[in-house]
Structure formats: C-alpha cells, structure tokens
Amino acid sequence: MTLDLKLEKYLTYTGLLVCKTGMRIGGTESAMGIGSAENPVIKDARGIPYIPGSSLKGKLRSLLEYRYKRVGDEGAPCGCGKDLSVCPVCTIFGPHRNPRHNLGPTRIIVRDVFMSEKSMKDWEKSGTEGREFTETKTETAIDRRTGMAARGSLRTQERVNAGTEFQLNINVRIFKGDDEVKLKGFIEEGLKMLANDYIGGSGTRGYGWVELKDLKVTNS
C-alpha cells in the first residue's frame, strides 16, 4: 500500500485506569525526606503521582509485540518497518531505530495519565489531614537455607494505593489509506491485554494490576 500523507482525522480514546493493587512507576529520590520510602513513585511538580505516557505506550507496544511475535533481536523493540498487514507494531508505534521505512508518522499518541477528579479530591484531602496519599511497602528477600530475612535485603517501596483512578487519553492519527478498523482492533486488543498483565515495576509479585473502565472512542 502506498501511503497518502493526508491526515484525515483523529480517534480519541478516553476512560479510567483504576489500580486494583498498589502500583509503582519509579521516580527521582531527590525530594526524599526523613522516613520516606527509599524508592519513590514518579510525581509531577506538585508532588502528585501520575503514569507517564512513555510507560503506558511502551507497555502496550511490548504486549502487542509478544502477541504477534514481533520482538526484535535480543529482545529489542521491533524495527522491521513492514506495513500493518505484517506488523501492526511498527505502523502503530513506529519502527524502532529504523529511519528507512514507508509507514509515515507514528499513529498512536499516548498522553501522560493524570489522576481523575475523584482521586484528585482524595489527594487534596490527604494533604489537609496531614497524611500520606501513597503507601509504603516494606519488602525483604528470604534466605532459603534459614527461612529468615536475608542480611541487607530490607527495602521500602512507595506505591500508588489500590483504588486510585487515572484519566486515560490516547489519540490515534488516521491517514488516507489506513485501515481504521484494523488499527482500532490492535489498539483495543493491547488495552485489553493490559488489564490481564500489569503496568510499572514488580508486576509479577502483585504490583500494577489495573482495570480499564468506561472506555470510549470518538472521532475528531
């Protein structure tokens, strides 16, 4: 297919990402205070936790790469540059480190995901009451010979609380000649897979399980 670089419209996905378990996407330790967790979550300039668009986009990409066997050499992102009929990943997310392709611009635009109005009110309330909005989870490794905590393994992790809501916003560029139905199908498949997987770190031991609610798609 020869792509006509005429941008016909945008699809806009909105909905809520709701934490079913504590979620951790690491941030900087520059603002740590006495008694703070050693490993804080990422926050904006106001100190409010959020989900970076890069984290969500990378997760959706990796899930679809594994689904369609498009993982690159040594586990790198796919950069084959083939069209949608062969590789949905490169068309939607862009071919990794491959400037020589005919796919046109990356189709998906994943915005930073900020807390919903409801969770923002909870955050503000926690501040006025002088309590932390996030939770601190203490972990350790077990010495398998003794069944006790291994020396030096104690650590604390900050997590976004279960029940926190984030307002999803994803735009998809549709160019003339694009198969809109297929593009939508792949993106919605990735979002569905996310709910069965996790986002952030330590997902295989319970962190970052999210639920997608009230997903809507509009044209503009």
Secondary structure, 3 states (H helix, E strand, C coil): CCCCCCEEEEEEEEEEEEECCCECCECCCCCCCCCCCCECECECCCCCECECHHHHHHHHHHHHHHHCCCCCHHHCCCCCCCCCCCCHHHHHHCCCCCCCCCCCCCCEEECCEEECHHHHHHHHHHHHCCCCCCEEEEECCEECCCCEECCCCCEEEEEECCCCEEEEEEEEEEECCCCHHHHHHHHHHHHHHHHCCCCCCCHHHCCCCEEEEEEEEEEC
